[in-house]
Amino acid sequence: MKNIARTLTATALTATAVISLSGCSDIAKPFSDAWAIHYYVDTTDADTGSASLTYLGSDKRGADSTERTDIAAQLPWTEHVVITDGQPAEITATPAANETLTCRILLDDIKVLAETTGTPGETITCTATPTAEETR
């Protein structure tokens, strides 16, 4: 009976070690920290305008960010995405005309993580990598 208990214990410990060392990061990924990010782009020259946009984001927690585009975005423009812990939030905006653009990345629609204002006709980029410290 003791041999069966030892064998079961050894099997359980071996299975635990194999699972923990076999790259089970894919199991933990859906449960990793993720941030609600709000991208914002506007023009300072007029009430409306347009821009070509490229930004990073995913639709759900744990998913890798993918590049997304909106080649004729009407300004002001906003988008909500999810960014998994350790991945950057980034938006690049190119004005359709000689407009001055401003981009902003907000955490939970409240905290400004990045903000940039360009010069007339300039392409701008806002980048931030949210961390647990910033969510406090």
C-alpha positions as MATLAB code, in Angstrom:
seq = 'MKNIARTLTATALTATAVISLSGCSDIAKPFSDAWAIHYYVDTTDADTGSASLTYLGSDKRGADSTERTDIAAQLPWTEHVVITDGQPAEITATPAANETLTCRILLDDIKVLAETTGTPGETITCTATPTAEETR';
ca = [
       0.000    0.000    0.000;
       2.855    2.389    0.818;
       4.404    1.681   -2.578;
       1.174    2.682   -4.349;
       1.003    5.934   -2.342;
       4.647    6.715   -3.139;
       4.090    5.971   -6.812;
       1.017    8.204   -6.964;
       2.820   11.004   -5.124;
       5.836   10.738   -7.429;
       3.565   10.724  -10.492;
       1.696   13.802   -9.268;
       4.929   15.684   -8.536;
       6.377   14.739  -11.921;
       3.210   15.854  -13.720;
       3.248   19.169  -11.842;
       6.896   19.753  -12.751;
       6.329   18.883  -16.407;
       3.315   21.183  -16.665;
       5.089   24.091  -14.989;
       8.188   23.702  -17.155;
       6.471   22.942  -20.456;
       5.545   26.499  -21.349;
       2.057   26.731  -19.980;
       2.114   30.462  -20.461;
      -0.715   29.900  -22.930;
      -2.850   28.669  -20.046;
      -2.126   31.780  -17.957;
      -2.472   34.230  -20.846;
      -6.300   34.536  -20.746;
      -5.978   35.377  -17.052;
      -3.149   37.908  -17.391;
      -3.533   41.586  -16.603;
      -5.083   43.621  -19.376;
      -5.836   47.319  -19.690;
      -8.800   49.187  -21.133;
      -7.213   51.688  -23.516;
      -8.941   54.633  -25.175;
      -7.277   56.144  -28.248;
      -8.189   59.714  -29.167;
      -7.171   61.753  -32.246;
      -8.345   65.255  -33.108;
      -7.302   68.261  -35.138;
      -6.535   71.595  -33.527;
      -7.189   73.518  -36.749;
     -10.922   72.965  -37.279;
     -14.013   71.357  -35.844;
     -13.610   68.357  -38.154;
     -10.987   66.806  -40.371;
      -9.732   63.411  -41.433;
      -6.655   61.308  -40.934;
      -5.148   57.939  -41.758;
      -4.695   55.932  -38.541;
      -2.752   52.832  -37.535;
      -3.110   51.492  -33.994;
      -2.554   48.404  -31.840;
      -5.144   46.527  -29.849;
      -7.112   43.372  -29.229;
     -10.736   42.626  -28.488;
     -10.204   40.496  -25.399;
      -7.946   39.918  -22.423;
      -4.955   37.687  -23.078;
      -5.035   38.103  -26.851;
      -2.000   39.479  -28.649;
      -2.378   42.975  -30.035;
      -2.782   43.296  -33.764;
      -2.273   46.271  -36.038;
      -5.487   47.928  -37.186;
      -6.024   50.724  -39.679;
      -8.607   53.347  -40.499;
      -7.499   55.119  -43.661;
     -10.237   57.771  -43.691;
     -11.048   58.413  -40.047;
     -13.266   61.411  -39.410;
     -11.996   63.617  -36.589;
     -12.466   63.750  -33.711;
     -11.922   59.967  -33.587;
     -11.940   57.561  -30.624;
     -11.514   53.821  -30.212;
     -11.547   51.484  -27.214;
      -9.267   48.422  -27.227;
      -7.751   45.961  -24.777;
      -3.993   45.779  -24.287;
      -2.540   42.729  -22.543;
       0.094   43.354  -19.868;
       3.543   43.970  -21.329;
       2.323   44.925  -24.793;
       2.445   48.504  -26.088;
      -0.477   50.757  -26.847;
       0.354   52.782  -29.947;
      -1.388   54.984  -32.464;
       0.043   56.772  -35.506;
      -1.982   59.458  -37.279;
      -1.306   61.170  -40.610;
      -3.494   64.171  -41.486;
      -5.332   64.140  -44.813;
      -4.534   67.830  -45.315;
      -2.176   70.340  -43.745;
      -3.848   69.959  -40.356;
      -2.286   69.855  -36.907;
      -3.178   66.630  -35.097;
      -3.198   65.656  -31.431;
      -3.230   62.059  -30.231;
      -3.871   60.780  -26.736;
      -3.774   57.364  -25.064;
      -5.957   57.094  -21.975;
      -6.100   54.312  -19.399;
      -9.696   53.523  -18.412;
     -10.821   56.781  -20.101;
      -9.225   58.731  -17.254;
      -5.437   58.661  -16.934;
      -3.392   60.117  -19.810;
      -0.547   57.719  -20.629;
       0.712   59.558  -23.717;
      -0.112   62.747  -25.597;
       1.454   64.308  -28.683;
       0.620   67.339  -30.808;
       2.327   67.737  -34.159;
       2.907   70.582  -36.565;
       0.751   71.232  -39.667;
       0.833   68.199  -41.973;
       3.047   66.138  -39.626;
       2.487   62.435  -38.863;
       2.336   61.880  -35.105;
       2.685   58.828  -32.862;
       1.634   58.200  -29.274;
       3.099   55.156  -27.512;
       2.734   53.769  -23.981;
       3.221   50.383  -22.332;
       0.754   50.239  -19.434;
       2.025   48.692  -16.211;
       0.402   47.632  -12.949;
       1.922   50.716  -11.288;
      -0.003   53.031  -13.621;
      -3.323   51.400  -12.797;
      -3.159   52.423   -9.140;
];
